[in-house]
Amino acid sequence: VSGNDGHFEFVSLEAGQYKISVDADGYENNSRQVSIIPGQKVTCDIRLSKIVIDQTLKVTPTNLDFGTNQDELSVIITNEGDIETEWSVNLGNNNWLSVHPKAGRISAGKSQTIVFSVNRELVAEEKSAIVSIAAFGNSYPISVSCTPQKTQGELVVEPTTLDFGEESSE
């Protein structure tokens, strides 16, 4: 066991070859061979490298367009990291939009579907928003848009005046 500064010492070792192994949580293990010679003090520095954990969440798609008739669209989140993570969706102040589930846990290498829904009664004009999924201490944005449904059809006739002249009958 070393001190807080990593210093360690072995006293009264017999001469010979020794292998010193060092490990610490969050670091890659490392070892060195050391030769002990009688009457000599030996210094052995061992450097530890921090373990890099891959922490990536893939979101597909990153753009949801509800158009004029879609009420539900979904995204798939995939944990491309090395560890399980918690995630949550932030919809901001967009009361016309809801999501299920709103939060959860996802294991490394696994995927999960998140369903977004639009309340069409609250969409009287074009809406767009950037919502986000938080995971691994990062924010993953999703662009969302919605167009109101048309309640009445519209017919346009042009030209508004017809001149058949003397020879045309159609």
C-alpha positions, 0 to 999 in steps of 0.5 A: 500500500502506498501513501497518498503521494504514491510513495512506497518503500520495502525495507530489508529485502534480500538481493535478487530480482523482484517484480513490482505490480501497481494497481489503483481504481480508475487506472491501468495496472502496471509493473516493473522488474527491479534488481536489488543489490546488497548495500544499494538503495534502488528507486523504482518509478511506476507511472499509471495511466488513467483508464479512458472510458468511452462515454457516447450515446448515439441518437437516431434520428436527430430530427423529428418532423411531425408534419401535418398528420403525425402524432407520434415519432420515435428516436432510438438511443444506443449506449456506445459507451463502456458503462451503463448510464442514466439518461433523461429527456428535457423538453423545455417549455414545449407543452405541445410535446410529450415523451415516454419514457422521460428517463431511464438507464441503459446498459453498455451496448444496448438500445432503447426507443423513446416515443415523442407525441404531439398534442395537436390541440396545442398546435395552432401555428408552426412549432419548432424546438430543440429538445435534448437527451442528457447522458454521460454528462453531455447533452444530445440535441434533437430538432423537433417541428410540427405544422398545424393540421388544415381543418378546411380544404381550399380550392383556387380557380384561375383565371377568374374570368373566361373569354370564349371569343366568337369561335371557342365553345370550351 
